[in-house]
Amino acid sequence: LKLQFLYLIGPLTRKTPPREGRTKMELLSIRTRELHSLEEWNQFDNFLPPPYVGGMRRAAEGYNVGDPDFDALDRGIVLKGMHTDPSVLPEREDPSWKVDWALVAKGQRVLLDRLDSYQMGMTFALLVGFSNMRAAVVLAASGYSVSPKVTFDRYCQTFFFIIDWLSHPLDDPASLARQRVKQVRAMHSYARRKSIDAELFPENGGVPISQYDMVMTLAAFTTAPWELMRNLGVVFTTEEKEAIVATYRVIGWYLGIEDRYNTHHSLEAAVDAYTDIKAWTLNKLESIHESGVLLQNIVTEAFGRHTPAGATFWRGFLGTMYHPVTKRLVFGKSARTDALKLSSIAAPPPVVSLFLFAFALDKYVFNVIPGVRWLRRAFARSVSQRIIDTRALYLKDKAEFRARISRFERMSKAADTYLWPLYSYAVQAAIVAVPILAAWLVWAQLQAAGGAGGAGVMDQ
C-alpha cells in the first residue's frame, strides 16, 4: 500500500536534479555515487575482489590469471573459432579428476526438465551480476549495451549455447556441447585481449575475465538461480544439486578454468562459495557502476521489445529484484539503501507488486496444493520444450525466428500502450476506492445499529 500511495503522489513530490549541461552518463554517475558510503569494501576503490573469508577465497586468488592456452593463440584463429569454425580451436585434455559421466548427464537432464524456471533464475542472476563492476565494464565495452536488438541477440546466443551444453554429451569432443564450450572460451579470450588493449582495468586491478571472474559466472549458472527457483517453488533434491555441480565443474574445465580455482568440487564447496558471494552482493548493488545501471536498463528494454509481455513487465521484474521483500527472501536481510533509485527507468509500483504477489502465489499456493502443483509442472515442461524448439528453429531458420520476434514486438507495444497502463490505473483506483467503500460500509452499519436502537426505545 505504501508503494501504491507513493506512486500516486510521486509526480507531486519527486525532486529531480538539474539536467542542464549534464549527459545521461553523468546523471547516472551522480545517482550511483551518492550511495558510496561503504566502509568494508568499495568496488570503486579498485577492481580487486572483495575480502572473502569463505569458499571464494580460492577463486579470488585467480583474479590476475587469464587463460594462457587460448590467449597464446593467433587472433585470427580465435576469431574464426568463435564465429564460424570452432574445430580450428585446440581441444583441452581430459579433466584432472575422475569424472562420473553418468552424474554429469543427470545434471544436464535435471536442468533441461526445468528449463523455464532455470531461464528465469539465470535472468535474475544476470541482472544482479551487472552490479559486479569487473564484469559490467567489460560487457559494456564489448558492445553489449549498443542497442536493445544487439542486447537481445547476445542474450539469445548465450542462452542457446547453454541449451546446447545441456542437450549433448560433454564426454564427446566432437559433440555440439563441446564445440559450443570452445566457442565461448574463444569469445572470452578475444574480449580479454580487447579489454587489455583498451586498458579498462587499472594496473593493479588484475586481468579482465580472469579465473576468478569465470568462477563467478559458473555460480551464476548454478547456485545463484537456485535462489529464485526455490522462491518460485522449484526445489532441487540434494542428489540433483550434486549432479548440477558436477556438470558445471566439467563445463568450467573445458571453458579454461583451472581446477585449483574452481569452487565446484562438491555441492558443499559450491554452496560455501555462493554464501561468500552473497555476503557481498548487496554491497555491490549499493555501489553499482554506471555501466551496470545501463546494462540493467538495456536488458529490460531488450526483453520488453522482443517478448510479448512488454518493457513495463521487465521493468517490474527489475524493480522486484531491488524490492526489500525480495532482498529478504534472497539475501536474508534488507538493503541499507533504497537501490531502486539506481534504475534510470522506474517501474510502476503496481507492476512490482504484481510480481511480488505472483511469486508468493506460486510459492505458497501453486506448489502446495497437489493437483495444482502437478498442473504447474506439466505446464512448465511444456514451456521448457517450447524453449528447446525455439533453439532448434534458431539453428534451422533464422529468418523465421526473426519473423516470430517481430510479431512479439507488436504485442509488446500493445501491452505497454494499453495493458499495463490500464492495470496500473485500476490498481490505483482500487487503492482509493477500497478505503472509501470500507468507511461507507462501517458508516452504514453504524447507522443501521443506531436506527434499530432508537426504534427499540420508542417501542418501550
Secondary structure in CASP SS format (residue, H / E / C, confidence):
PFRMAT SS
TARGET T0000
AUTHOR 0000-0000-0000
METHOD secondary structure of the structure
MODEL  1
L C 1.00
K H 1.00
L H 1.00
Q H 1.00
F H 1.00
L H 1.00
Y H 1.00
L H 1.00
I H 1.00
G H 1.00
P H 1.00
L H 1.00
T H 1.00
R C 1.00
K C 1.00
T C 1.00
P C 1.00
P C 1.00
R C 1.00
E C 1.00
G C 1.00
R C 1.00
T C 1.00
K H 1.00
M H 1.00
E H 1.00
L H 1.00
L H 1.00
S H 1.00
I H 1.00
R H 1.00
T H 1.00
R H 1.00
E C 1.00
L C 1.00
H C 1.00
S C 1.00
L C 1.00
E C 1.00
E C 1.00
W C 1.00
N C 1.00
Q C 1.00
F C 1.00
D C 1.00
N C 1.00
F C 1.00
L C 1.00
P C 1.00
P C 1.00
P C 1.00
Y C 1.00
V C 1.00
G C 1.00
G C 1.00
M C 1.00
R H 1.00
R H 1.00
A H 1.00
A H 1.00
E C 1.00
G C 1.00
Y C 1.00
N C 1.00
V C 1.00
G C 1.00
D C 1.00
P H 1.00
D H 1.00
F H 1.00
D H 1.00
A C 1.00
L C 1.00
D C 1.00
R H 1.00
G H 1.00
I H 1.00
V H 1.00
L H 1.00
K H 1.00
G H 1.00
M H 1.00
H H 1.00
T C 1.00
D C 1.00
P H 1.00
S H 1.00
V H 1.00
L C 1.00
P C 1.00
E C 1.00
R C 1.00
E C 1.00
D C 1.00
P C 1.00
S C 1.00
W C 1.00
K C 1.00
V C 1.00
D C 1.00
W H 1.00
A H 1.00
L H 1.00
V H 1.00
A H 1.00
K H 1.00
G H 1.00
Q H 1.00
R H 1.00
V H 1.00
L H 1.00
L H 1.00
D H 1.00
R C 1.00
L H 1.00
D H 1.00
S H 1.00
Y H 1.00
Q H 1.00
M H 1.00
G H 1.00
M H 1.00
T H 1.00
F H 1.00
A H 1.00
L H 1.00
L H 1.00
V H 1.00
G H 1.00
F C 1.00
S C 1.00
N C 1.00
M H 1.00
R H 1.00
A H 1.00
A H 1.00
V H 1.00
V H 1.00
L H 1.00
A H 1.00
A H 1.00
S C 1.00
G C 1.00
Y C 1.00
S C 1.00
V C 1.00
S C 1.00
P H 1.00
K H 1.00
V H 1.00
T H 1.00
F H 1.00
D H 1.00
R H 1.00
Y H 1.00
C H 1.00
Q H 1.00
T H 1.00
F H 1.00
F H 1.00
F H 1.00
I H 1.00
I H 1.00
D H 1.00
W H 1.00
L H 1.00
S H 1.00
H C 1.00
P C 1.00
L C 1.00
D C 1.00
D C 1.00
P C 1.00
A C 1.00
S C 1.00
L H 1.00
A H 1.00
R H 1.00
Q H 1.00
R H 1.00
V H 1.00
K H 1.00
Q H 1.00
V H 1.00
R H 1.00
A H 1.00
M H 1.00
H H 1.00
S H 1.00
Y H 1.00
A H 1.00
R H 1.00
R H 1.00
K H 1.00
S H 1.00
I H 1.00
D H 1.00
A C 1.00
E C 1.00
L C 1.00
F C 1.00
P C 1.00
E C 1.00
N C 1.00
G C 1.00
G C 1.00
V C 1.00
P C 1.00
I C 1.00
S C 1.00
Q H 1.00
Y H 1.00
D H 1.00
M H 1.00
V H 1.00
M H 1.00
T H 1.00
L H 1.00
A H 1.00
A H 1.00
F H 1.00
T C 1.00
T H 1.00
A H 1.00
P H 1.00
W H 1.00
E H 1.00
L H 1.00
M H 1.00
R H 1.00
N H 1.00
L C 1.00
G C 1.00
V C 1.00
V C 1.00
F C 1.00
T C 1.00
T H 1.00
E H 1.00
E H 1.00
K H 1.00
E H 1.00
A H 1.00
I H 1.00
V H 1.00
A H 1.00
T H 1.00
Y H 1.00
R H 1.00
V H 1.00
I H 1.00
G H 1.00
W H 1.00
Y H 1.00
L C 1.00
G C 1.00
I C 1.00
E C 1.00
D C 1.00
R C 1.00
Y C 1.00
N C 1.00
T C 1.00
H C 1.00
H C 1.00
S C 1.00
L H 1.00
E H 1.00
A H 1.00
A H 1.00
V H 1.00
D H 1.00
A H 1.00
Y H 1.00
T H 1.00
D H 1.00
I H 1.00
K H 1.00
A H 1.00
W H 1.00
T H 1.00
L H 1.00
N H 1.00
K H 1.00
L H 1.00
E H 1.00
S C 1.00
I C 1.00
H C 1.00
E H 1.00
S H 1.00
G H 1.00
V H 1.00
L H 1.00
L H 1.00
Q H 1.00
N H 1.00
I H 1.00
V H 1.00
T H 1.00
E H 1.00
A H 1.00
F H 1.00
G H 1.00
R H 1.00
H H 1.00
T C 1.00
P C 1.00
A C 1.00
G C 1.00
A H 1.00
T H 1.00
F H 1.00
W H 1.00
R H 1.00
G H 1.00
F H 1.00
L H 1.00
G H 1.00
T H 1.00
M H 1.00
Y H 1.00
H C 1.00
P H 1.00
V H 1.00
T H 1.00
K H 1.00
R H 1.00
L H 1.00
V H 1.00
F H 1.00
G C 1.00
K C 1.00
S C 1.00
A C 1.00
R C 1.00
T C 1.00
D C 1.00
A H 1.00
L H 1.00
K H 1.00
L H 1.00
S C 1.00
S C 1.00
I C 1.00
A C 1.00
A C 1.00
P C 1.00
P H 1.00
P H 1.00
V H 1.00
V H 1.00
S H 1.00
L H 1.00
F H 1.00
L H 1.00
F H 1.00
A H 1.00
F H 1.00
A H 1.00
L H 1.00
D H 1.00
K H 1.00
Y H 1.00
V H 1.00
F H 1.00
N C 1.00
V C 1.00
I C 1.00
P H 1.00
G H 1.00
V H 1.00
R H 1.00
W H 1.00
L H 1.00
R H 1.00
R H 1.00
A H 1.00
F H 1.00
A H 1.00
R H 1.00
S H 1.00
V H 1.00
S H 1.00
Q H 1.00
R H 1.00
I H 1.00
I H 1.00
D H 1.00
T H 1.00
R H 1.00
A H 1.00
L H 1.00
Y H 1.00
L H 1.00
K H 1.00
D C 1.00
K H 1.00
A H 1.00
E H 1.00
F H 1.00
R H 1.00
A H 1.00
R H 1.00
I H 1.00
S H 1.00
R H 1.00
F H 1.00
E H 1.00
R H 1.00
M H 1.00
S H 1.00
K H 1.00
A H 1.00
A H 1.00
D H 1.00
T H 1.00
Y H 1.00
L H 1.00
W H 1.00
P H 1.00
L H 1.00
Y H 1.00
S H 1.00
Y H 1.00
A H 1.00
V H 1.00
Q H 1.00
A H 1.00
A H 1.00
I H 1.00
V H 1.00
A H 1.00
V H 1.00
P H 1.00
I H 1.00
L H 1.00
A H 1.00
A H 1.00
W H 1.00
L H 1.00
V H 1.00
W H 1.00
A H 1.00
Q H 1.00
L H 1.00
Q H 1.00
A H 1.00
A H 1.00
G H 1.00
G H 1.00
A H 1.00
G H 1.00
G H 1.00
A H 1.00
G H 1.00
V H 1.00
M H 1.00
D H 1.00
Q C 1.00
END
